[in-house]
Amino acid sequence: MAMKLNMLPPSVNNMSVRVYVRAAGIPVEEENVWGQTQEADYLGKYPPGLTPTIEDSELPKGVLGESCAVMMYLATRDGRDDLYPTDLKRRAMVDAANFYTLSIFYPVLTRATYPRLQYPGYPGEVATSDASDDAKEAARKAAEDALPKILDTFPSFWGTDSGFIGGGDTPTIAVMGPIKGEQWVMRDRPQSVMYSDSWVVILSQSERGERDRDRFLRALN
Ligand SMILES: N[C@@H](CCC(=O)N[C@@H](CS)C(=O)NCC(=O)O)C(=O)O
């Protein structure tokens, strides 16, 4: 039976895992859980109430969330050294780039984009406070202005001479970070296009890649 992947179609975190399973040729049954993540049924399976999650009876709790952890699990399980290097030093770069994405880049990205997308913000932020509309827009704009410098670190530090995080000849799971940036706000930035092109390379090398390539490109646009 195909592994179940619970997802929300517009989400960039979800996109990274959806692209990963296609690139790795893993059959999945995608379930759109829009409107269900805060319901008892979903929370019973996964109390954080977030997506993406995979359901796999071999996991300790039957469910795994956190996009990077899901890709790390699947790549390690399947011995995909090409997508997630086993060499300690190369892996350290991939891990560090992904943790940087989740802890630094993504929170700033959400502050810049969620208000415009009318997504709920996180507690304690200006966007969810009683501040005036002007103050909320100033906070949103400050986050937007901070993004280019953060995004530039992907090619300048995490990247390598070959352009791929982790130092190999092919892209790794760490390209998801720049893809997140590009998908939402940075489409015109050549260096982030470089990384999303990398995913297209992976896709076209995988068994299902050619078939899914157009669908992936449509999803990015
Ligand atoms: N760090 C997590 C973030 C997951 C996350 O924030 N998921 C959002 C979509 S981008 C979600 O499922 N929200 C559902 C909700 O808030 O009800 C990851 O990378 O998977």
The ligand as a Tripos MOL2 file, in Angstrom:
@<TRIPOS>MOLECULE
LIG
   20    19     1     0     0
SMALL
NO_CHARGES

@<TRIPOS>ATOM
      1 N1          8.4220   23.3780   10.5100 N.3       1 LIG1
      2 C1          7.2730   22.7520    9.9300 C.3       1 LIG1
      3 C2          6.2240   23.7800    9.6410 C.3       1 LIG1
      4 C3          4.9060   23.1300    9.3180 C.3       1 LIG1
      5 C4          3.8110   24.1690    9.1020 C.2       1 LIG1
      6 O1          3.8900   25.3310    9.5480 O.2       1 LIG1
      7 N2          2.7400   23.7340    8.4140 N.am      1 LIG1
      8 C5          1.6210   24.6090    8.1260 C.3       1 LIG1
      9 C6          1.5110   24.8440    6.6430 C.3       1 LIG1
     10 S1          2.9360   25.7270    6.0490 S.3       1 LIG1
     11 C7          0.3230   23.9160    8.5450 C.2       1 LIG1
     12 O2          0.1740   22.7330    8.3140 O.2       1 LIG1
     13 N3         -0.6150   24.6340    9.1730 N.am      1 LIG1
     14 C8         -1.8710   24.0430    9.5000 C.3       1 LIG1
     15 C9         -2.5970   24.8090   10.5170 C.2       1 LIG1
     16 O3         -2.0190   25.7730   11.0260 O.co2     1 LIG1
     17 O4         -3.7230   24.4210   10.8180 O.co2     1 LIG1
     18 C10         7.6920   21.9640    8.6670 C.2       1 LIG1
     19 O5          8.7020   22.3390    8.0490 O.co2     1 LIG1
     20 O6          7.0290   20.9740    8.3220 O.co2     1 LIG1
@<TRIPOS>BOND
     1     1     2 1
     2     2     3 1
     3     2    18 1
     4     3     4 1
     5     4     5 1
     6     5     6 2
     7     5     7 1
     8     7     8 1
     9     8     9 1
    10     8    11 1
    11     9    10 1
    12    11    12 2
    13    11    13 1
    14    13    14 1
    15    14    15 1
    16    15    16 2
    17    15    17 1
    18    18    19 2
    19    18    20 1
@<TRIPOS>SUBSTRUCTURE
     1 LIG1         1 GROUP 0 **** ****
